[in-house]
Amino acid sequence: MLIDTKKIPTLIKKLRELERLSSDPDMLPLLASIRVENDASPPAPQRRRASGKQHAKGPKKGDLKKGVSAAINGVSGRFTAPSIVEIMKRGGVAFAAQNPHIAVNGVLRKMVEKGSLKLAMKGSGRTPNQYERIGKGSGD
């Protein structure tokens, strides 16, 4: 077997770029959306409406944020994205997202950026971030 060593630096450069992209939390939803399981064909592309809203019978833009906020209001102390997903599922929420954990985590990060939540403990690996409410009803 022959190995083309001239391609190795280019491959290393591409792998480093992939590593950089995968470590960026804002890129995780994008990477998850293009991920394909082994021996599986890629999912068919989905059409998006210009308004960003789904058709009248499906979830509308902003529904996820409202659902996450409602779930958070029923929690005291710290919580994680997976715990919020479970609360919402028990409440009968049907998620439009392929991966509800990523979608909910995105909403929680936005809420931290806007100052309505605080990141109580940064997660690592398989350990999720822990969040706390700020102000009224948070125990502060």
C-alpha positions in Angstrom: 0.0 0.0 0.0 1.3 3.4 -1.0 0.6 6.6 1.1 0.6 10.0 -0.6 2.4 12.0 2.1 1.9 15.2 0.1 -1.8 15.3 1.1 -1.2 14.9 4.8 -0.5 18.7 5.6 -3.7 19.6 3.8 -5.7 17.0 5.7 -4.2 18.2 9.0 -5.2 21.8 8.1 -8.8 20.7 7.4 -9.0 18.6 10.6 -7.8 21.6 12.6 -10.4 23.8 11.0 -13.1 21.2 11.7 -11.9 21.0 15.4 -12.1 24.8 15.6 -15.6 24.8 14.2 -16.8 22.0 16.4 -15.6 23.7 19.6 -17.6 26.9 18.8 -21.0 26.5 20.6 -22.7 28.7 18.0 -21.7 26.2 15.3 -23.1 23.1 17.1 -26.6 23.4 15.7 -25.3 23.8 12.2 -22.9 20.9 12.5 -25.7 18.8 14.0 -28.0 19.7 11.1 -25.6 18.4 8.5 -24.5 15.3 10.5 -25.2 11.9 8.8 -25.2 8.6 10.6 -23.0 5.9 9.1 -24.7 3.9 6.3 -27.5 6.5 6.1 -28.4 8.7 3.3 -28.4 12.4 4.0 -31.8 13.9 4.9 -33.7 15.6 2.1 -33.3 19.4 2.2 -36.2 21.2 3.9 -37.8 24.3 2.5 -38.0 27.4 4.6 -40.7 30.0 4.3 -39.5 33.6 3.8 -41.1 34.7 7.1 -39.2 32.1 9.1 -42.5 30.8 10.4 -43.9 27.4 9.7 -47.4 26.8 8.3 -50.4 27.6 10.4 -50.8 24.1 11.9 -47.2 23.8 13.1 -45.1 25.7 15.6 -44.6 29.4 15.0 -41.5 31.5 15.4 -41.1 32.3 19.1 -43.1 29.3 20.4 -39.9 27.6 21.5 -38.8 30.6 23.5 -42.2 30.9 25.1 -42.2 27.2 26.0 -38.7 27.4 27.5 -39.6 30.5 29.5 -42.8 28.7 30.8 -40.8 25.6 31.8 -38.1 27.7 33.6 -40.9 29.5 35.6 -41.8 26.2 37.1 -38.2 25.4 38.2 -36.5 26.6 41.4 -32.7 26.6 41.6 -30.4 25.4 38.9 -31.5 23.7 35.7 -30.0 22.3 32.4 -31.2 22.2 28.8 -32.0 18.4 29.1 -34.1 19.1 32.3 -36.1 21.8 30.5 -36.6 19.5 27.5 -38.0 16.8 29.8 -40.3 19.3 31.5 -41.6 20.5 28.1 -42.1 16.9 26.8 -44.1 16.0 29.9 -46.2 19.1 29.3 -47.0 17.8 25.8 -44.8 20.0 23.7 -44.0 18.7 20.3 -40.6 19.9 19.1 -40.2 20.9 15.5 -36.4 20.7 15.9 -34.6 17.5 15.0 -32.6 17.7 18.3 -34.7 19.5 21.0 -31.6 19.7 23.4 -29.7 21.8 20.9 -32.7 24.0 20.2 -33.4 24.6 23.9 -29.7 25.1 24.7 -29.7 27.8 22.0 -32.6 29.6 23.6 -31.0 29.4 27.0 -27.7 30.8 25.7 -29.7 33.7 24.1 -31.4 34.3 27.4 -28.0 34.5 29.2 -26.8 37.0 26.5 -29.9 39.1 27.2 -29.4 39.0 30.9 -32.6 37.1 31.9 -30.6 34.0 33.0 -27.1 33.4 34.3 -24.8 30.6 33.6 -24.3 29.0 37.0 -21.8 26.4 36.0 -20.3 25.8 32.6 -20.6 22.2 31.4 -17.9 20.1 29.9 -18.0 17.1 27.6 -21.3 15.3 28.4 -22.0 17.4 31.4 -24.5 20.2 30.4 -24.3 23.8 31.4 -26.3 24.7 34.5 -28.4 27.9 34.5 -30.2 30.0 37.1 -32.9 32.6 36.8 -32.0 36.2 37.6 -34.1 38.4 39.8 -37.8 37.8 40.7 -38.4 34.2 41.9 -34.9 33.1 41.4 -33.9 32.9 45.1 -31.4 35.8 44.7 
